[in-house]
Amino acid sequence: MKPLDPRLLSHAASARSFFVLGAALGVVQTASVIGFAWLVTHLIVSAIAGERVNELLPWFGALLAVIVVRSAATWGMEAVSARAAAKVKSELRSKLLASIARLGPAWLASTSSSRLTTLAGPGLGALDTYFSKYLPQLILTAIAAPVLIVVMAIWDLPSAITVIITLPLIPVFMILIGWATQKVQQRQWSALSTLATGFLEVVEGLSTLKIFGRAERQPARIRQVTDDYRVATMKVLRLSFMSGFALELLASLSVALIAVTIGIQLINREMSLEVGLFVLLLAPEVYLPLRQVGAQFHAAADGVAASEDVFAVIEEADAAPGGPQVGARGAFDAGRARPDSPRGDLVLSGVTAGYEGRSVLRDHSLVAAAGHVTAIVGPSGAGKSTLLAVVRGTVDAVGSVTVGGERLTGDARRAAIAWMGQSPSLIEGSIAENVALGQPDASPDEVRAALTHAGLAFLDADRMLGVAGTGLSGGQSQRLALARTLLRARRLDCPVVLFDEPSSALDAETERRIAAAFRTLADEGRVVLVVSHRTALVASADCVHTVERLEAVASA
Ligand SMILES: Nc1ncnc2c1ncn2[C@@H]1O[C@H](COP(=O)(O)OP(=O)(O)OP(=O)(O)O)[C@@H](O)[C@H]1O
């Protein structure tokens, strides 16, 4: 771990203001340390010289004031760093979500969602220690150490030289320990990710595991992964205590060395008591912040490891076609339709697309007229969903995709399309929240209208659903996803609406109703593409486009 990752400054604007404020408070703290040492020295020397308590009262007052200033500066630093930690975490989380949105569903499908959840949750949460404990001490080290060394050099050069020689040993030791612990720390972070993924998989698949009689094995598996995490954490803690001890020892020995030198000079009367005491009081203060940096180094490394993963995602999104996003809002606002979204026929020409070097569609063309419902049919695995993915831009493809003659790219593509996938992707929350996902300012009337068009007028919009939308039947979940797509298409006035198997779990009557909803969407001048195996739905479409398996095309 580097002492300070410059990417933190470039990706989190709040971190910059924290450094400015932290530096100002560091200067105040350093000044109060010098003032405190000087006043204590003066009071002790004066008391030994026989001055009366009355005469010393103003000095006691000054000492009290310095203590108050130092405490206030320390409190200020804690408050500023806690606030900065909260702001940076929220900034990085927003950027992470915006980057994930930019990278799109294809990228998301290839990444572990529990790993991302751990990253955005406890991973970034660990930045608290980095900001509230580690960075303030690092700032203080950068400011206090040089100033205190100069002050010591003015009064007693040999002590300053001793500090200059011994102080760099602490960072050297820290770097050596850091190298030794890097692997252990990474193992701990990956053990946490494995634990999260394993736990999520077991919880999600519990009913399946139960049916197949494999549920009994799961506690042992979870115990094993948890144990791995415990062992990794204990290793980090052991190293953390060991390195803390080593650094404390080093600092204490260095201060002892200065104390012995001063003691000898005092005995030989080569130094006054005033100078000796002043320098001796300053010496531990030079080492203190650096010792704290060392002590907090391991605790802070968790957050830094997580933030490195976050930066990797952000940088991957920035390098993706379309360039970097300005910020989180930019990415989400991109989802809003622009008034100048192109309208007209959807035309795919010469499209070749596939996965991992294997083509699923080759030189494929399609014209879907605006104002018409186009059904996409073909055998399972032929590439119908892939065709929709090409339109959405979530799969690598060559060839062109145009709407009204305009090429669909980047934000314009996102703004132009409303889409319903094969899985309803519901969330924990009310039915209204599920329908208005992505459109938080949708009115209750709009939500109700969407539910009615999707054949769910009987549902109470305020009814709460469980995790992943549990509490509805398969067909109801599908219709809820349909209502969400209808709401988006209407609110954002999307010229292209895509449905992937929208009626696989619906009865004939409901299917007829949603066919009517597609017709209304088409009558409003939109391109409506529906992938379906259902005869009734295909029969209600204006045109039918067939996607054949590539092998079948080749043999024909
Ligand atoms: N993410 C992916 N990675 C690798 N291969 C994939 C991926 N998604 C789909 N495929 C493959 O691409 C081919 C086309 O899949 P696609 O989902 O487009 O078919 P489909 O016609 O929609 O099938 P179905 O009617 O069963 O939904 C299949 O052979 C599938 O295995």
The ligand as an SDF file (V2000), in Angstrom:
LIG
                    3D

 31 33  0  0  0  0  0  0  0  0999 V2000
  -23.2440  -14.2820  -21.9250 N   0  0  0  0  0  0  0  0  0  0  0  0
  -23.0260  -15.2840  -22.7930 C   0  0  0  0  0  0  0  0  0  0  0  0
  -21.7990  -15.8320  -22.8880 N   0  0  0  0  0  0  0  0  0  0  0  0
  -21.5570  -16.8320  -23.7570 C   0  0  0  0  0  0  0  0  0  0  0  0
  -22.4770  -17.3510  -24.5770 N   0  0  0  0  0  0  0  0  0  0  0  0
  -23.7250  -16.8460  -24.5260 C   0  0  0  0  0  0  0  0  0  0  0  0
  -24.0560  -15.7910  -23.6270 C   0  0  0  0  0  0  0  0  0  0  0  0
  -25.3620  -15.4870  -23.8010 N   0  0  0  0  0  0  0  0  0  0  0  0
  -25.8240  -16.3240  -24.7600 C   0  0  0  0  0  0  0  0  0  0  0  0
  -24.8440  -17.1390  -25.2010 N   0  0  0  0  0  0  0  0  0  0  0  0
  -24.9530  -18.1430  -26.2450 C   0  0  0  0  0  0  0  0  0  0  0  0
  -25.3770  -17.5110  -27.4370 O   0  0  0  0  0  0  0  0  0  0  0  0
  -26.3190  -18.3110  -28.1060 C   0  0  0  0  0  0  0  0  0  0  0  0
  -27.5750  -17.4810  -28.3730 C   0  0  0  0  0  0  0  0  0  0  0  0
  -28.1690  -17.1760  -27.1270 O   0  0  0  0  0  0  0  0  0  0  0  0
  -29.4870  -16.3070  -27.0180 P   0  0  0  0  0  0  0  0  0  0  0  0
  -29.7980  -16.1270  -25.5810 O   0  0  0  0  0  0  0  0  0  0  0  0
  -29.3610  -15.0980  -27.8550 O   0  0  0  0  0  0  0  0  0  0  0  0
  -30.5370  -17.3080  -27.6970 O   0  0  0  0  0  0  0  0  0  0  0  0
  -32.0970  -17.1950  -27.7950 P   0  0  0  0  0  0  0  0  0  0  0  0
  -32.4440  -17.4000  -29.2210 O   0  0  0  0  0  0  0  0  0  0  0  0
  -32.6030  -15.9500  -27.1700 O   0  0  0  0  0  0  0  0  0  0  0  0
  -32.5270  -18.4520  -26.9280 O   0  0  0  0  0  0  0  0  0  0  0  0
  -33.8570  -18.7110  -26.0470 P   0  0  0  0  0  0  0  0  0  0  0  0
  -35.0160  -18.7680  -26.9910 O   0  0  0  0  0  0  0  0  0  0  0  0
  -33.5980  -20.0340  -25.4330 O   0  0  0  0  0  0  0  0  0  0  0  0
  -33.9450  -17.5980  -25.0540 O   0  0  0  0  0  0  0  0  0  0  0  0
  -26.5530  -19.5370  -27.2650 C   0  0  0  0  0  0  0  0  0  0  0  0
  -25.8140  -20.5970  -27.8230 O   0  0  0  0  0  0  0  0  0  0  0  0
  -26.0160  -19.1690  -25.9130 C   0  0  0  0  0  0  0  0  0  0  0  0
  -25.4440  -20.2990  -25.3040 O   0  0  0  0  0  0  0  0  0  0  0  0
  1  2  1  0
  2  3  1  0
  2  7  2  0
  3  4  2  0
  4  5  1  0
  5  6  2  0
  6  7  1  0
  6 10  1  0
  7  8  1  0
  8  9  2  0
  9 10  1  0
 10 11  1  0
 11 12  1  0
 11 30  1  0
 12 13  1  0
 13 14  1  0
 13 28  1  0
 14 15  1  0
 15 16  1  0
 16 17  2  0
 16 18  1  0
 16 19  1  0
 19 20  1  0
 20 21  2  0
 20 22  1  0
 20 23  1  0
 23 24  1  0
 24 25  2  0
 24 26  1  0
 24 27  1  0
 28 29  1  0
 28 30  1  0
 30 31  1  0
M  END
$$$$
